[in-house]
Amino acid sequence: MDLVLDAGALIAIDRADRRVAGLVELGRRAGATLVTVAPVVAQAWRDPLDRLAWPGRSA
């Protein structure tokens, strides 16, 4: 079983959101593999000033 992470989940993990951490832990206990895709990583990537670097947003 795979647990597919979207940009919101990656951002929540980065911010140490307990709800998402709990869901990830439940998936881990169930034997799920965490997966995502490159465009999702690119969407959630942060710039050096720790601001969300959303596409189309000027820095």
Wavefront OBJ file of the C-alpha trace (Angstrom):
o trace
v 0.000 0.000 0.000
v 1.251 3.508 -0.829
v 0.526 6.720 1.054
v 0.687 9.507 -1.537
v 1.759 12.875 -0.145
v 0.613 16.107 -1.784
v 2.213 19.547 -1.365
v 0.033 20.314 1.645
v 1.240 17.180 3.399
v 4.894 17.992 2.684
v 4.463 21.520 4.015
v 2.676 20.187 7.101
v 5.509 17.726 7.727
v 8.020 20.574 7.376
v 6.042 22.571 9.956
v 5.831 19.573 12.327
v 2.030 19.392 12.106
v 0.906 16.743 14.585
v -2.167 15.724 12.599
v -0.156 14.866 9.521
v 2.544 13.221 11.634
v -0.175 11.025 13.134
v -1.494 10.046 9.716
v 2.019 9.243 8.512
v 2.584 7.119 11.624
v -0.663 5.228 11.021
v 0.454 4.570 7.463
v 3.861 3.408 8.642
v 2.278 0.978 11.100
v 0.109 -0.369 8.303
v 3.203 -0.960 6.168
v 2.525 1.857 3.711
v 5.256 3.294 1.533
v 5.401 7.110 1.466
v 5.465 8.421 -2.102
v 5.171 11.706 -3.944
v 6.090 13.058 -7.373
v 8.621 15.664 -8.491
v 6.054 18.390 -9.347
v 4.699 18.171 -5.793
v 8.199 18.550 -4.349
v 8.794 21.528 -6.640
v 5.544 23.134 -5.507
v 6.369 22.772 -1.815
v 10.062 23.716 -2.095
v 11.103 26.647 0.093
v 13.408 29.466 -0.894
v 16.496 30.434 1.203
v 14.481 33.012 3.199
v 12.089 30.245 4.356
v 9.137 31.587 2.405
v 6.976 29.288 0.364
v 8.231 29.467 -3.192
v 4.915 28.968 -4.967
v 5.049 29.086 -8.768
v 4.156 32.491 -10.163
v 4.863 34.318 -6.896
v 7.592 36.917 -7.017
v 10.114 36.810 -4.184
l 1 2 3 4 5 6 7 8 9 10 11 12 13 14 15 16 17 18 19 20 21 22 23 24 25 26 27 28 29 30 31 32 33 34 35 36 37 38 39 40 41 42 43 44 45 46 47 48 49 50 51 52 53 54 55 56 57 58 59
